[in-house]
Amino acid sequence: MLRLWLDYEDLTRLRVLPGLSPITQTVFSAQAMRGPEPAARRTRARLGGPSRMVLDLAPPGRLLPDFLTPHADTPGLEGELDAVASTPVRRIRAELERSYGPRPPTAWMTRLATGDAETMRALISGLRDFHRAALADRWAVLTPHLRAEASGVARTMASEGIGAALGRLHPAIRWAPPVLEIETLRDGDVRLRGRGLQFLFSPFVTAPRVRVAGDWPVGVVVPAARPPGEPAGSPSQVFGRTRAAVIRLVGADGELTTGALASRLGVSAASASQHASALRGAGLLTSERRGKTVHHALTPLGERFLRGGAGPRSRDAGTGP
């Protein structure tokens, strides 16, 4: 559990970013593309040379080095690449060690940690190429979709206040003034001390991510639904018999808690929560925390899957990840 302590100045500097961060979305999409989905395999097959370095830096379920998701008041591909390239060597070394331990898993990461300029140039080239291969043809769909996500939160903030907006961001984010509690890969307490807080949205994560770097505003990446126009089999789409069963059960009852899902499926509450989180990231479920319970319901996309009898289908005899 990560606890962000906010004071008055932090609340006055709270921002919901309407634009996209190309590099942040690229790095998180790389993590999503490490899975076995056909679309992910096809994308990986198109990658070569430096672009494969991005996959090395983004294994599933691992805390990413923060320098890969740079702060930018005006997001833009080239500006963010410049920010990555200008990261101080001591910070690169510290963040690689935090993510991968004292011995990075590849020789090129060791060279990067020593400040090797040629390795950094290769990484920048790889990030640019990965973005073009994985996201460029979907950017026109992602842009309005994620701006709509941000606008919805901003409207709640304007009409009902900051507390209401923070309390409804995601079931893994809880507002207990003056602390924002986030279930994420990090643990501990961070006192913002006037740095401010920024939120952005991504369809490539299924749980919140947090960026804490220097004196910059703390960044929180909130899971977003998959854009309706995104092709089936995209990195954020999930399959499996158990998750198909979740769709059917929630559709039949209209709404189910995590505990009820676990009981119906015959799995642990943690497993049921994981399946619901993945389906939420794919745009098939919505989740809302009410007191100590989380309630799940189908999105319009999930209802279309159910009506068509075309819930996510299993690729094999397993239950899916």
Order of alpha helices (4+ residues) and beta strands (2+ residues): beta-alpha-beta-alpha-alpha-alpha-alpha-alpha-alpha-alpha-alpha-alpha-beta-beta-beta-beta-beta-beta-alpha-beta-alpha-alpha-beta-beta-alpha
